[in-house]
Amino acid sequence: MYVQEHECLYDLKHKDYDKNLIKDNIWREIAIKLNSTSEECKNKWALLCSYYRKALNRRKTIRSARYDYVLLC
């Protein structure tokens, strides 16, 4: 929810995506709201993104495997 409010943390096309100082300040704000550290928040966000990418890749693999099976029948 807090990350969603700040597109520069995840949108590659956002004008502030490459501005680390701005993003660091945002992570600090998020950490305060969550009673955590900015590093912990960044790490958890990176982990969530990684899980999401892996799930998407698995889904694509399953779909393509199913598609190949149908073609072979």
LINJO-V804137 format. One record per helix or strand. SS is the DSSP state (hx for helix, st for strand). FROM is the first residue (numbers start at 0). TO is the last residue. Records with the same first field share a line. If there is no record, write none. Layout:
# LINJO-V804137
SS = FROM-TO + FROM-TO
This chain:
# LINJO-V804137
hx = 6-8 + 19-33 + 37-71
